[in-house]
Amino acid sequence: MKSFIHALVWLCCLAVGPALASTDKVNQEINSLYDTFVQSYFELDPEPLMALYSVDACLMGVSADTEFIRGREAIIKAIGKWFEKVKSRDATIKIDFRVIERQLEGQVVTDAGYYLIRYTPNQESEQPASEFAGKFIMSFKQSLDGEWHIFVDSANRSKPELFYAAGAEPGLYFSSPTEIMAAETHQK
């Protein structure tokens, strides 16, 4: 009986093992997309985002006054326009994410979480840094070549406290306060 239970446990581990490895791989691949997002914002360069969005992507921005932005080109153009405003003010921005939920269904991953954007004006302006935060839902789909692309990106505003209070979930993207403070120090 003991050997039967050991064999059953071993078979269960074999069945679950590849699924866990697959989930870990997907987590790593999706998490790396957030790294690209963060770097693009930090450098105020929209070009790396071209590879992140699918051709038919749809973006719902935080403003109540704007329509959905549809298509990769239009999304990158809108983000680029915002980056240019920040550059013209000789300011910087840093975005961070804390993913609290990830759903994987076949070739589609949907993340829910919080974002925080820190805006740091030119030092000569003597203006303080400001931050704004929100909640987001981002859906990724895997293309035939195995690459993941954002096809739905939606966000709204919320209190920064919600970002700071979000707890880390195993395997999911999570910007730490240390990273945020290090970026602030680097910008000064």
C-alpha angles and dihedrals in degrees: 000000000000092000090048091055091047090051091048092050090048092051091049090052090051091051095047098037098073091045091053091046089049091050091049090051092049090048091053093047094048093042090054089058089060089053089056090048092051093047093047092054093045091052093039088231116137094187097088088055090064089076092048100057124067117236090252097042122146124211126196107195127206096252117100089209099061133080125228112286109227127198133024095264094052092046093051090046091053093047090045090053090054091047090052090054090052091047092048088058090048088238134133136222132202124193125198132183136206112192111203100173134028124184119193119196115167108295094352129085122185121194128194123192150106132290131199125199119195115199115199115189125210109288091234090062088065087214118141122245114260134201137201130186142190149166122266143192116201125180124198129193127197116236125217090265090058096252120133120229133184110246100166123033120173133165143168135186127269139159116292087231089072090058092048093046095051112112125224116258119209112266096002128115112269127171109210126218087243090062091049093050092045090054091050091051091048091052094054 
